């Protein structure tokens, strides 16, 4: 299985899903014109990965800002991610230490999904 790499733009995050390491990262701002279209390849890759995952899989989210339609896609990503059976799963949700809203959103997701979830405060992105 090949890695998935999508370069960051002003409105879309950098996506790098590394099959061999089991490290899946989404970083930046997510306010695409067409959220469903942007995340189509991400969802397809993740569904394929779920069928043949590594022993450990870490989903790293370092989102500075995202729109409402991205929040829906994130729920779908979490749903597929949580269904990966053959893997030790972990979500790492990064937020800037003074961004209370992003911390609370992470807490909400942590309470919704049933996989280990770390909230990680950093000084800045």
Backbone as XML, in Angstrom:
<?xml version="1.0"?>
<chain id="A" units="angstrom">
  <residue number="1" name="UNK">
    <atom name="N" x="0.849" y="-1.185" z="0.000"/>
    <atom name="CA" x="0.000" y="0.000" z="0.000"/>
    <atom name="C" x="0.889" y="1.241" z="0.000"/>
  </residue>
  <residue number="2" name="UNK">
    <atom name="N" x="0.545" y="2.189" z="-0.846"/>
    <atom name="CA" x="1.334" y="3.410" z="-0.937"/>
    <atom name="C" x="0.902" y="4.406" z="0.132"/>
  </residue>
  <residue number="3" name="UNK">
    <atom name="N" x="1.838" y="5.297" z="0.499"/>
    <atom name="CA" x="1.532" y="6.373" z="1.428"/>
    <atom name="C" x="0.609" y="7.376" z="0.752"/>
  </residue>
  <residue number="4" name="UNK">
    <atom name="N" x="-0.104" y="8.142" z="1.555"/>
    <atom name="CA" x="-0.940" y="9.227" z="1.045"/>
    <atom name="C" x="-0.307" y="10.538" z="1.461"/>
  </residue>
  <residue number="5" name="UNK">
    <atom name="N" x="-0.050" y="11.403" z="0.475"/>
    <atom name="CA" x="0.523" y="12.715" z="0.777"/>
    <atom name="C" x="-0.237" y="13.776" z="0.005"/>
  </residue>
  <residue number="6" name="UNK">
    <atom name="N" x="-0.775" y="14.739" z="0.750"/>
    <atom name="CA" x="-1.450" y="15.890" z="0.162"/>
    <atom name="C" x="-0.792" y="17.132" z="0.744"/>
  </residue>
  <residue number="7" name="UNK">
    <atom name="N" x="-0.291" y="17.989" z="-0.132"/>
    <atom name="CA" x="0.392" y="19.194" z="0.336"/>
    <atom name="C" x="-0.585" y="20.210" z="0.899"/>
  </residue>
  <residue number="8" name="UNK">
    <atom name="N" x="-0.104" y="20.962" z="1.863"/>
    <atom name="CA" x="-0.865" y="22.008" z="2.527"/>
    <atom name="C" x="-1.074" y="23.193" z="1.575"/>
  </residue>
  <residue number="9" name="UNK">
    <atom name="N" x="-2.262" y="23.806" z="1.661"/>
    <atom name="CA" x="-2.527" y="25.059" z="0.954"/>
    <atom name="C" x="-3.058" y="26.055" z="1.989"/>
  </residue>
  <residue number="10" name="UNK">
    <atom name="N" x="-3.446" y="27.216" z="1.521"/>
    <atom name="CA" x="-4.000" y="28.223" z="2.426"/>
    <atom name="C" x="-5.289" y="27.724" z="3.090"/>
  </residue>
  <residue number="11" name="UNK">
    <atom name="N" x="-6.057" y="26.905" z="2.347"/>
    <atom name="CA" x="-7.355" y="26.459" z="2.849"/>
    <atom name="C" x="-7.418" y="24.981" z="3.217"/>
  </residue>
  <residue number="12" name="UNK">
    <atom name="N" x="-6.358" y="24.242" z="2.929"/>
    <atom name="CA" x="-6.399" y="22.801" z="3.199"/>
    <atom name="C" x="-5.169" y="22.345" z="3.973"/>
  </residue>
  <residue number="13" name="UNK">
    <atom name="N" x="-5.338" y="21.320" z="4.786"/>
    <atom name="CA" x="-4.222" y="20.851" z="5.613"/>
    <atom name="C" x="-3.262" y="19.952" z="4.842"/>
  </residue>
  <residue number="14" name="UNK">
    <atom name="N" x="-2.089" y="19.788" z="5.424"/>
    <atom name="CA" x="-1.142" y="18.783" z="4.937"/>
    <atom name="C" x="-1.627" y="17.447" z="5.475"/>
  </residue>
  <residue number="15" name="UNK">
    <atom name="N" x="-1.685" y="16.468" z="4.604"/>
    <atom name="CA" x="-2.062" y="15.123" z="5.003"/>
    <atom name="C" x="-0.905" y="14.214" z="4.646"/>
  </residue>
  <residue number="16" name="UNK">
    <atom name="N" x="-0.432" y="13.465" z="5.628"/>
    <atom name="CA" x="0.592" y="12.465" z="5.340"/>
    <atom name="C" x="0.258" y="11.209" z="6.127"/>
  </residue>
  <residue number="17" name="UNK">
    <atom name="N" x="-0.168" y="10.192" z="5.411"/>
    <atom name="CA" x="-0.482" y="8.898" z="5.990"/>
    <atom name="C" x="0.625" y="7.942" z="5.560"/>
  </residue>
  <residue number="18" name="UNK">
    <atom name="N" x="1.435" y="7.547" z="6.527"/>
    <atom name="CA" x="2.591" y="6.683" z="6.269"/>
    <atom name="C" x="2.215" y="5.240" z="6.602"/>
  </residue>
  <residue number="19" name="UNK">
    <atom name="N" x="2.057" y="4.444" z="5.577"/>
    <atom name="CA" x="1.610" y="3.066" z="5.776"/>
    <atom name="C" x="2.580" y="2.270" z="6.648"/>
  </residue>
  <residue number="20" name="UNK">
    <atom name="N" x="3.882" y="2.342" z="6.355"/>
    <atom name="CA" x="4.865" y="1.506" z="7.057"/>
    <atom name="C" x="4.969" y="1.821" z="8.541"/>
  </residue>
  <residue number="21" name="UNK">
    <atom name="N" x="4.892" y="3.091" z="8.905"/>
    <atom name="CA" x="5.007" y="3.456" z="10.324"/>
    <atom name="C" x="3.661" y="3.417" z="11.042"/>
  </residue>
  <residue number="22" name="UNK">
    <atom name="N" x="2.568" y="3.430" z="10.287"/>
    <atom name="CA" x="1.246" y="3.481" z="10.909"/>
    <atom name="C" x="0.936" y="4.844" z="11.489"/>
  </residue>
  <residue number="23" name="UNK">
    <atom name="N" x="1.667" y="5.865" z="11.036"/>
    <atom name="CA" x="1.472" y="7.229" z="11.530"/>
    <atom name="C" x="0.681" y="8.022" z="10.493"/>
  </residue>
  <residue number="24" name="UNK">
    <atom name="N" x="-0.491" y="8.502" z="10.898"/>
    <atom name="CA" x="-1.394" y="9.212" z="10.008"/>
    <atom name="C" x="-1.572" y="10.628" z="10.532"/>
  </residue>
  <residue number="25" name="UNK">
    <atom name="N" x="-1.123" y="11.632" z="9.776"/>
    <atom name="CA" x="-1.196" y="12.994" z="10.299"/>
    <atom name="C" x="-1.949" y="13.943" z="9.371"/>
  </residue>
  <residue number="26" name="UNK">
    <atom name="N" x="-2.691" y="14.828" z="10.013"/>
    <atom name="CA" x="-3.405" y="15.910" z="9.337"/>
    <atom name="C" x="-3.038" y="17.175" z="10.093"/>
  </residue>
  <residue number="27" name="UNK">
    <atom name="N" x="-2.450" y="18.160" z="9.371"/>
    <atom name="CA" x="-1.929" y="19.351" z="10.037"/>
    <atom name="C" x="-2.249" y="20.614" z="9.250"/>
  </residue>
  <residue number="28" name="UNK">
    <atom name="N" x="-2.696" y="21.638" z="9.958"/>
    <atom name="CA" x="-2.896" y="22.935" z="9.332"/>
    <atom name="C" x="-4.313" y="23.448" z="9.491"/>
  </residue>
  <residue number="29" name="UNK">
    <atom name="N" x="-4.773" y="24.156" z="8.465"/>
    <atom name="CA" x="-6.104" y="24.752" z="8.442"/>
    <atom name="C" x="-6.959" y="23.954" z="7.475"/>
  </residue>
  <residue number="30" name="UNK">
    <atom name="N" x="-8.214" y="23.690" z="7.858"/>
    <atom name="CA" x="-9.103" y="22.920" z="6.991"/>
    <atom name="C" x="-10.401" y="23.684" z="6.753"/>
  </residue>
  <residue number="31" name="UNK">
    <atom name="N" x="-10.377" y="24.476" z="5.682"/>
    <atom name="CA" x="-11.569" y="25.202" z="5.248"/>
    <atom name="C" x="-11.696" y="25.076" z="3.720"/>
  </residue>
  <residue number="32" name="UNK">
    <atom name="N" x="-11.668" y="23.832" z="3.210"/>
    <atom name="CA" x="-11.719" y="23.662" z="1.751"/>
    <atom name="C" x="-13.058" y="24.116" z="1.172"/>
  </residue>
  <residue number="33" name="UNK">
    <atom name="N" x="-13.014" y="24.486" z="-0.111"/>
    <atom name="CA" x="-14.236" y="24.879" z="-0.819"/>
    <atom name="C" x="-15.235" y="23.730" z="-0.813"/>
  </residue>
  <residue number="34" name="UNK">
    <atom name="N" x="-14.749" y="22.524" z="-1.085"/>
    <atom name="CA" x="-15.599" y="21.334" z="-1.116"/>
    <atom name="C" x="-14.958" y="20.285" z="-0.205"/>
  </residue>
  <residue number="35" name="UNK">
    <atom name="N" x="-15.393" y="20.257" z="1.028"/>
    <atom name="CA" x="-14.785" y="19.398" z="2.044"/>
    <atom name="C" x="-14.875" y="17.925" z="1.676"/>
  </residue>
  <residue number="36" name="UNK">
    <atom name="N" x="-16.038" y="17.499" z="1.211"/>
    <atom name="CA" x="-16.221" y="16.091" z="0.852"/>
    <atom name="C" x="-15.242" y="15.683" z="-0.237"/>
  </residue>
  <residue number="37" name="UNK">
    <atom name="N" x="-15.089" y="16.519" z="-1.239"/>
    <atom name="CA" x="-14.173" y="16.227" z="-2.344"/>
    <atom name="C" x="-12.725" y="16.185" z="-1.848"/>
  </residue>
  <residue number="38" name="UNK">
    <atom name="N" x="-12.342" y="17.162" z="-1.015"/>
    <atom name="CA" x="-10.965" y="17.202" z="-0.516"/>
    <atom name="C" x="-10.624" y="15.937" z="0.269"/>
  </residue>
  <residue number="39" name="UNK">
    <atom name="N" x="-11.524" y="15.495" z="1.127"/>
    <atom name="CA" x="-11.250" y="14.358" z="2.005"/>
    <atom name="C" x="-11.599" y="13.000" z="1.387"/>
  </residue>
  <residue number="40" name="UNK">
    <atom name="N" x="-12.062" y="12.986" z="0.139"/>
    <atom name="CA" x="-12.441" y="11.734" z="-0.526"/>
    <atom name="C" x="-11.277" y="10.742" z="-0.544"/>
  </residue>
  <residue number="41" name="UNK">
    <atom name="N" x="-10.077" y="11.185" z="-0.962"/>
    <atom name="CA" x="-8.916" y="10.292" z="-1.016"/>
    <atom name="C" x="-8.459" y="9.868" z="0.384"/>
  </residue>
  <residue number="42" name="UNK">
    <atom name="N" x="-8.625" y="10.767" z="1.352"/>
    <atom name="CA" x="-8.264" y="10.455" z="2.735"/>
    <atom name="C" x="-9.140" y="9.311" z="3.243"/>
  </residue>
  <residue number="43" name="UNK">
    <atom name="N" x="-10.435" y="9.417" z="3.018"/>
    <atom name="CA" x="-11.361" y="8.374" z="3.474"/>
    <atom name="C" x="-11.110" y="7.052" z="2.753"/>
  </residue>
  <residue number="44" name="UNK">
    <atom name="N" x="-10.868" y="7.117" z="1.451"/>
    <atom name="CA" x="-10.618" y="5.889" z="0.686"/>
    <atom name="C" x="-9.345" y="5.206" z="1.180"/>
  </residue>
  <residue number="45" name="UNK">
    <atom name="N" x="-8.297" y="5.986" z="1.419"/>
    <atom name="CA" x="-7.035" y="5.422" z="1.904"/>
    <atom name="C" x="-7.245" y="4.776" z="3.271"/>
  </residue>
  <residue number="46" name="UNK">
    <atom name="N" x="-7.941" y="5.478" z="4.155"/>
    <atom name="CA" x="-8.153" y="4.985" z="5.515"/>
    <atom name="C" x="-8.966" y="3.688" z="5.515"/>
  </residue>
  <residue number="47" name="UNK">
    <atom name="N" x="-9.978" y="3.611" z="4.666"/>
    <atom name="CA" x="-10.777" y="2.382" z="4.579"/>
    <atom name="C" x="-9.934" y="1.212" z="4.080"/>
  </residue>
  <residue number="48" name="UNK">
    <atom name="N" x="-9.068" y="1.474" z="3.116"/>
    <atom name="CA" x="-8.180" y="0.422" z="2.619"/>
    <atom name="C" x="-7.178" y="0.021" z="3.707"/>
  </residue>
  <residue number="49" name="UNK">
    <atom name="N" x="-6.644" y="1.007" z="4.414"/>
    <atom name="CA" x="-5.695" y="0.738" z="5.497"/>
    <atom name="C" x="-6.341" y="-0.110" z="6.589"/>
  </residue>
  <residue number="50" name="UNK">
    <atom name="N" x="-7.598" y="0.157" z="6.879"/>
    <atom name="CA" x="-8.312" y="-0.588" z="7.928"/>
    <atom name="C" x="-8.332" y="-2.082" z="7.638"/>
  </residue>
  <residue number="51" name="UNK">
    <atom name="N" x="-8.293" y="-2.445" z="6.366"/>
    <atom name="CA" x="-8.293" y="-3.854" z="5.972"/>
    <atom name="C" x="-6.937" y="-4.526" z="6.181"/>
  </residue>
  <residue number="52" name="UNK">
    <atom name="N" x="-5.867" y="-3.740" z="6.226"/>
    <atom name="CA" x="-4.511" y="-4.291" z="6.328"/>
    <atom name="C" x="-3.613" y="-3.332" z="7.104"/>
  </residue>
  <residue number="53" name="UNK">
    <atom name="N" x="-3.954" y="-3.090" z="8.363"/>
    <atom name="CA" x="-3.259" y="-2.082" z="9.162"/>
    <atom name="C" x="-1.974" y="-2.616" z="9.792"/>
  </residue>
  <residue number="54" name="UNK">
    <atom name="N" x="-1.181" y="-1.691" z="10.264"/>
    <atom name="CA" x="0.017" y="-2.031" z="11.032"/>
    <atom name="C" x="-0.397" y="-2.431" z="12.455"/>
  </residue>
  <residue number="55" name="UNK">
    <atom name="N" x="0.558" y="-2.963" z="13.216"/>
    <atom name="CA" x="0.267" y="-3.403" z="14.590"/>
    <atom name="C" x="-0.106" y="-2.219" z="15.488"/>
  </residue>
  <residue number="56" name="UNK">
    <atom name="N" x="0.450" y="-1.048" z="15.187"/>
    <atom name="CA" x="0.118" y="0.164" z="15.939"/>
    <atom name="C" x="-0.180" y="1.278" z="14.946"/>
  </residue>
  <residue number="57" name="UNK">
    <atom name="N" x="-1.260" y="2.005" z="15.205"/>
    <atom name="CA" x="-1.645" y="3.112" z="14.344"/>
    <atom name="C" x="-1.911" y="4.336" z="15.203"/>
  </residue>
  <residue number="58" name="UNK">
    <atom name="N" x="-1.286" y="5.455" z="14.815"/>
    <atom name="CA" x="-1.451" y="6.714" z="15.531"/>
    <atom name="C" x="-2.009" y="7.749" z="14.563"/>
  </residue>
  <residue number="59" name="UNK">
    <atom name="N" x="-3.129" y="8.359" z="14.929"/>
    <atom name="CA" x="-3.732" y="9.439" z="14.162"/>
    <atom name="C" x="-3.353" y="10.741" z="14.852"/>
  </residue>
  <residue number="60" name="UNK">
    <atom name="N" x="-2.585" y="11.580" z="14.154"/>
    <atom name="CA" x="-2.088" y="12.840" z="14.701"/>
    <atom name="C" x="-2.860" y="13.984" z="14.061"/>
  </residue>
  <residue number="61" name="UNK">
    <atom name="N" x="-3.515" y="14.781" z="14.877"/>
    <atom name="CA" x="-4.281" y="15.924" z="14.381"/>
    <atom name="C" x="-3.713" y="17.206" z="14.985"/>
  </residue>
  <residue number="62" name="UNK">
    <atom name="N" x="-3.174" y="18.043" z="14.110"/>
    <atom name="CA" x="-2.636" y="19.341" z="14.514"/>
    <atom name="C" x="-3.353" y="20.403" z="13.694"/>
  </residue>
  <residue number="63" name="UNK">
    <atom name="N" x="-4.608" y="20.605" z="14.030"/>
    <atom name="CA" x="-5.442" y="21.533" z="13.266"/>
    <atom name="C" x="-5.521" y="22.882" z="13.966"/>
  </residue>
  <residue number="64" name="UNK">
    <atom name="N" x="-5.102" y="23.912" z="13.255"/>
    <atom name="CA" x="-5.152" y="25.268" z="13.804"/>
    <atom name="C" x="-6.581" y="25.797" z="13.794"/>
  </residue>
  <residue number="65" name="UNK">
    <atom name="N" x="-7.308" y="25.424" z="12.739"/>
    <atom name="CA" x="-8.690" y="25.866" z="12.587"/>
    <atom name="C" x="-9.362" y="24.953" z="11.569"/>
  </residue>
  <residue number="66" name="UNK">
    <atom name="N" x="-10.658" y="24.692" z="11.764"/>
    <atom name="CA" x="-11.417" y="23.964" z="10.753"/>
    <atom name="C" x="-12.866" y="24.403" z="10.780"/>
  </residue>
  <residue number="67" name="UNK">
    <atom name="N" x="-13.533" y="24.238" z="9.631"/>
    <atom name="CA" x="-14.921" y="24.662" z="9.515"/>
    <atom name="C" x="-15.876" y="23.534" z="9.918"/>
  </residue>
  <residue number="68" name="UNK">
    <atom name="N" x="-17.165" y="23.848" z="9.923"/>
    <atom name="CA" x="-18.172" y="22.891" z="10.354"/>
    <atom name="C" x="-18.200" y="21.649" z="9.479"/>
  </residue>
  <residue number="69" name="UNK">
    <atom name="N" x="-18.045" y="21.824" z="8.179"/>
    <atom name="CA" x="-18.083" y="20.648" z="7.299"/>
    <atom name="C" x="-16.878" y="19.740" z="7.545"/>
  </residue>
  <residue number="70" name="UNK">
    <atom name="N" x="-15.753" y="20.316" z="7.947"/>
    <atom name="CA" x="-14.605" y="19.489" z="8.310"/>
    <atom name="C" x="-14.895" y="18.696" z="9.579"/>
  </residue>
  <residue number="71" name="UNK">
    <atom name="N" x="-15.623" y="19.288" z="10.518"/>
    <atom name="CA" x="-15.935" y="18.564" z="11.760"/>
    <atom name="C" x="-16.755" y="17.315" z="11.465"/>
  </residue>
  <residue number="72" name="UNK">
    <atom name="N" x="-17.616" y="17.370" z="10.464"/>
    <atom name="CA" x="-18.394" y="16.200" z="10.060"/>
    <atom name="C" x="-17.464" y="15.135" z="9.474"/>
  </residue>
  <residue number="73" name="UNK">
    <atom name="N" x="-16.552" y="15.572" z="8.630"/>
    <atom name="CA" x="-15.590" y="14.636" z="8.039"/>
    <atom name="C" x="-14.708" y="14.023" z="9.131"/>
  </residue>
  <residue number="74" name="UNK">
    <atom name="N" x="-14.304" y="14.814" z="10.105"/>
    <atom name="CA" x="-13.491" y="14.276" z="11.206"/>
    <atom name="C" x="-14.242" y="13.170" z="11.941"/>
  </residue>
  <residue number="75" name="UNK">
    <atom name="N" x="-15.528" y="13.349" z="12.159"/>
    <atom name="CA" x="-16.313" y="12.285" z="12.795"/>
    <atom name="C" x="-16.290" y="11.014" z="11.951"/>
  </residue>
  <residue number="76" name="UNK">
    <atom name="N" x="-16.376" y="11.165" z="10.636"/>
    <atom name="CA" x="-16.300" y="10.001" z="9.748"/>
    <atom name="C" x="-14.919" y="9.353" z="9.795"/>
  </residue>
  <residue number="77" name="UNK">
    <atom name="N" x="-13.882" y="10.176" z="9.850"/>
    <atom name="CA" x="-12.520" y="9.643" z="9.970"/>
    <atom name="C" x="-12.386" y="8.866" z="11.277"/>
  </residue>
  <residue number="78" name="UNK">
    <atom name="N" x="-12.874" y="9.443" z="12.367"/>
    <atom name="CA" x="-12.810" y="8.759" z="13.663"/>
    <atom name="C" x="-13.588" y="7.449" z="13.645"/>
  </residue>
  <residue number="79" name="UNK">
    <atom name="N" x="-14.716" y="7.436" z="12.972"/>
    <atom name="CA" x="-15.524" y="6.215" z="12.897"/>
    <atom name="C" x="-14.746" y="5.098" z="12.204"/>
  </residue>
  <residue number="80" name="UNK">
    <atom name="N" x="-14.184" y="5.390" z="11.048"/>
    <atom name="CA" x="-13.402" y="4.386" z="10.332"/>
    <atom name="C" x="-12.170" y="4.007" z="11.143"/>
  </residue>
  <residue number="81" name="UNK">
    <atom name="N" x="-11.499" y="5.000" z="11.712"/>
    <atom name="CA" x="-10.295" y="4.752" z="12.513"/>
    <atom name="C" x="-10.597" y="3.816" z="13.680"/>
  </residue>
  <residue number="82" name="UNK">
    <atom name="N" x="-11.706" y="4.050" z="14.366"/>
    <atom name="CA" x="-12.033" y="3.237" z="15.543"/>
    <atom name="C" x="-12.423" y="1.806" z="15.182"/>
  </residue>
  <residue number="83" name="UNK">
    <atom name="N" x="-12.719" y="1.567" z="13.910"/>
    <atom name="CA" x="-13.090" y="0.222" z="13.467"/>
    <atom name="C" x="-11.898" y="-0.613" z="13.003"/>
  </residue>
  <residue number="84" name="UNK">
    <atom name="N" x="-10.699" y="-0.034" z="13.053"/>
    <atom name="CA" x="-9.496" y="-0.791" z="12.679"/>
    <atom name="C" x="-9.268" y="-1.831" z="13.772"/>
  </residue>
  <residue number="85" name="UNK">
    <atom name="N" x="-9.382" y="-3.091" z="13.427"/>
    <atom name="CA" x="-9.359" y="-4.168" z="14.429"/>
    <atom name="C" x="-7.950" y="-4.678" z="14.753"/>
  </residue>
  <residue number="86" name="UNK">
    <atom name="N" x="-7.098" y="-4.780" z="13.759"/>
    <atom name="CA" x="-5.806" y="-5.449" z="13.944"/>
    <atom name="C" x="-4.715" y="-4.492" z="14.381"/>
  </residue>
  <residue number="87" name="UNK">
    <atom name="N" x="-5.076" y="-3.433" z="15.103"/>
    <atom name="CA" x="-4.090" y="-2.421" z="15.428"/>
    <atom name="C" x="-4.331" y="-1.846" z="16.818"/>
  </residue>
  <residue number="88" name="UNK">
    <atom name="N" x="-3.222" y="-1.498" z="17.476"/>
    <atom name="CA" x="-3.255" y="-0.748" z="18.720"/>
    <atom name="C" x="-3.442" y="0.715" z="18.313"/>
  </residue>
  <residue number="89" name="UNK">
    <atom name="N" x="-4.553" y="1.329" z="18.681"/>
    <atom name="CA" x="-4.908" y="2.656" z="18.174"/>
    <atom name="C" x="-4.666" y="3.756" z="19.195"/>
  </residue>
  <residue number="90" name="UNK">
    <atom name="N" x="-4.287" y="4.941" z="18.673"/>
    <atom name="CA" x="-4.123" y="6.121" z="19.512"/>
    <atom name="C" x="-4.399" y="7.358" z="18.667"/>
  </residue>
  <residue number="91" name="UNK">
    <atom name="N" x="-5.164" y="8.305" z="19.227"/>
    <atom name="CA" x="-5.362" y="9.610" z="18.604"/>
    <atom name="C" x="-4.594" y="10.628" z="19.429"/>
  </residue>
  <residue number="92" name="UNK">
    <atom name="N" x="-3.813" y="11.473" z="18.745"/>
    <atom name="CA" x="-3.111" y="12.584" z="19.396"/>
    <atom name="C" x="-3.695" y="13.883" z="18.852"/>
  </residue>
  <residue number="93" name="UNK">
    <atom name="N" x="-4.381" y="14.615" z="19.712"/>
    <atom name="CA" x="-5.044" y="15.867" z="19.340"/>
    <atom name="C" x="-4.211" y="17.023" z="19.905"/>
  </residue>
  <residue number="94" name="UNK">
    <atom name="N" x="-3.564" y="17.760" z="19.031"/>
    <atom name="CA" x="-2.734" y="18.893" z="19.444"/>
    <atom name="C" x="-3.545" y="20.180" z="19.372"/>
  </residue>
  <residue number="95" name="UNK">
    <atom name="N" x="-3.312" y="21.063" z="20.335"/>
    <atom name="CA" x="-3.951" y="22.371" z="20.331"/>
    <atom name="C" x="-3.003" y="23.369" z="20.985"/>
  </residue>
  <residue number="96" name="UNK">
    <atom name="N" x="-3.119" y="24.632" z="20.545"/>
    <atom name="CA" x="-2.294" y="25.672" z="21.156"/>
    <atom name="C" x="-2.797" y="25.934" z="22.571"/>
  </residue>
  <residue number="97" name="UNK">
    <atom name="N" x="-1.868" y="26.140" z="23.497"/>
    <atom name="CA" x="-2.208" y="26.231" z="24.919"/>
    <atom name="C" x="-3.238" y="27.306" z="25.244"/>
  </residue>
  <residue number="98" name="UNK">
    <atom name="N" x="-3.342" y="28.357" z="24.425"/>
    <atom name="CA" x="-4.323" y="29.405" z="24.703"/>
    <atom name="C" x="-5.601" y="29.263" z="23.865"/>
  </residue>
  <residue number="99" name="UNK">
    <atom name="N" x="-5.753" y="28.149" z="23.158"/>
    <atom name="CA" x="-6.921" y="27.921" z="22.308"/>
    <atom name="C" x="-7.907" y="26.995" z="23.034"/>
  </residue>
  <residue number="100" name="UNK">
    <atom name="N" x="-8.716" y="27.586" z="23.895"/>
    <atom name="CA" x="-9.662" y="26.842" z="24.717"/>
    <atom name="C" x="-10.694" y="26.111" z="23.854"/>
  </residue>
  <residue number="101" name="UNK">
    <atom name="N" x="-11.141" y="26.766" z="22.785"/>
    <atom name="CA" x="-12.138" y="26.135" z="21.907"/>
    <atom name="C" x="-11.617" y="24.848" z="21.288"/>
  </residue>
  <residue number="102" name="UNK">
    <atom name="N" x="-10.382" y="24.879" z="20.789"/>
    <atom name="CA" x="-9.824" y="23.687" z="20.146"/>
    <atom name="C" x="-9.593" y="22.580" z="21.182"/>
  </residue>
  <residue number="103" name="UNK">
    <atom name="N" x="-9.246" y="22.952" z="22.386"/>
    <atom name="CA" x="-9.102" y="21.961" z="23.457"/>
    <atom name="C" x="-10.464" y="21.317" z="23.752"/>
  </residue>
  <residue number="104" name="UNK">
    <atom name="N" x="-11.503" y="22.130" z="23.837"/>
    <atom name="CA" x="-12.843" y="21.612" z="24.119"/>
    <atom name="C" x="-13.349" y="20.717" z="22.994"/>
  </residue>
  <residue number="105" name="UNK">
    <atom name="N" x="-13.054" y="21.082" z="21.750"/>
    <atom name="CA" x="-13.453" y="20.239" z="20.623"/>
    <atom name="C" x="-12.759" y="18.882" z="20.739"/>
  </residue>
  <residue number="106" name="UNK">
    <atom name="N" x="-11.469" y="18.901" z="21.088"/>
    <atom name="CA" x="-10.741" y="17.647" z="21.302"/>
    <atom name="C" x="-11.375" y="16.809" z="22.397"/>
  </residue>
  <residue number="107" name="UNK">
    <atom name="N" x="-11.776" y="17.463" z="23.485"/>
    <atom name="CA" x="-12.437" y="16.753" z="24.581"/>
    <atom name="C" x="-13.756" y="16.139" z="24.115"/>
  </residue>
  <residue number="108" name="UNK">
    <atom name="N" x="-14.496" y="16.880" z="23.296"/>
    <atom name="CA" x="-15.756" y="16.349" z="22.762"/>
    <atom name="C" x="-15.514" y="15.098" z="21.932"/>
  </residue>
  <residue number="109" name="UNK">
    <atom name="N" x="-14.544" y="15.168" z="21.025"/>
    <atom name="CA" x="-14.225" y="13.993" z="20.201"/>
    <atom name="C" x="-13.757" y="12.831" z="21.076"/>
  </residue>
  <residue number="110" name="UNK">
    <atom name="N" x="-12.957" y="13.132" z="22.083"/>
    <atom name="CA" x="-12.446" y="12.102" z="22.985"/>
    <atom name="C" x="-13.599" y="11.362" z="23.662"/>
  </residue>
  <residue number="111" name="UNK">
    <atom name="N" x="-14.659" y="12.088" z="23.995"/>
    <atom name="CA" x="-15.810" y="11.477" z="24.653"/>
    <atom name="C" x="-16.706" y="10.709" z="23.689"/>
  </residue>
  <residue number="112" name="UNK">
    <atom name="N" x="-16.606" y="11.016" z="22.403"/>
    <atom name="CA" x="-17.444" y="10.360" z="21.400"/>
    <atom name="C" x="-16.842" y="9.042" z="20.945"/>
  </residue>
  <residue number="113" name="UNK">
    <atom name="N" x="-15.539" y="9.045" z="20.667"/>
    <atom name="CA" x="-14.928" y="7.836" z="20.115"/>
    <atom name="C" x="-14.384" y="6.955" z="21.226"/>
  </residue>
  <residue number="114" name="UNK">
    <atom name="N" x="-14.285" y="5.697" z="20.930"/>
    <atom name="CA" x="-13.895" y="4.723" z="21.959"/>
    <atom name="C" x="-12.491" y="4.166" z="21.699"/>
  </residue>
  <residue number="115" name="UNK">
    <atom name="N" x="-11.544" y="5.057" z="21.465"/>
    <atom name="CA" x="-10.140" y="4.654" z="21.339"/>
    <atom name="C" x="-9.314" y="5.579" z="22.229"/>
  </residue>
  <residue number="116" name="UNK">
    <atom name="N" x="-8.124" y="5.133" z="22.638"/>
    <atom name="CA" x="-7.271" y="6.005" z="23.448"/>
    <atom name="C" x="-7.033" y="7.343" z="22.741"/>
  </residue>
  <residue number="117" name="UNK">
    <atom name="N" x="-7.113" y="8.423" z="23.504"/>
    <atom name="CA" x="-7.109" y="9.772" z="22.945"/>
    <atom name="C" x="-6.275" y="10.658" z="23.855"/>
  </residue>
  <residue number="118" name="UNK">
    <atom name="N" x="-5.236" y="11.277" z="23.303"/>
    <atom name="CA" x="-4.393" y="12.195" z="24.085"/>
    <atom name="C" x="-4.633" y="13.624" z="23.634"/>
  </residue>
  <residue number="119" name="UNK">
    <atom name="N" x="-4.869" y="14.509" z="24.597"/>
    <atom name="CA" x="-4.936" y="15.945" z="24.339"/>
    <atom name="C" x="-3.569" y="16.519" z="24.655"/>
  </residue>
  <residue number="120" name="UNK">
    <atom name="N" x="-2.947" y="17.176" z="23.677"/>
    <atom name="CA" x="-1.575" y="17.638" z="23.840"/>
    <atom name="C" x="-1.524" y="19.148" z="23.596"/>
  </residue>
  <residue number="121" name="UNK">
    <atom name="N" x="-1.202" y="19.880" z="24.653"/>
    <atom name="CA" x="-1.086" y="21.330" z="24.587"/>
    <atom name="C" x="0.330" y="21.699" z="24.125"/>
  </residue>
  <residue number="122" name="UNK">
    <atom name="N" x="0.399" y="22.599" z="23.131"/>
    <atom name="CA" x="1.699" y="23.083" z="22.669"/>
    <atom name="C" x="1.669" y="24.611" z="22.659"/>
  </residue>
  <residue number="123" name="UNK">
    <atom name="N" x="2.844" y="25.222" z="22.671"/>
    <atom name="CA" x="2.923" y="26.674" z="22.713"/>
    <atom name="C" x="2.338" y="27.296" z="21.455"/>
  </residue>
  <residue number="124" name="UNK">
    <atom name="N" x="2.755" y="26.798" z="20.295"/>
    <atom name="CA" x="2.193" y="27.290" z="19.029"/>
    <atom name="C" x="2.510" y="26.306" z="17.904"/>
  </residue>
  <residue number="125" name="UNK">
    <atom name="N" x="1.744" y="26.420" z="16.817"/>
    <atom name="CA" x="1.958" y="25.573" z="15.660"/>
    <atom name="C" x="3.077" y="26.129" z="14.807"/>
  </residue>
</chain>
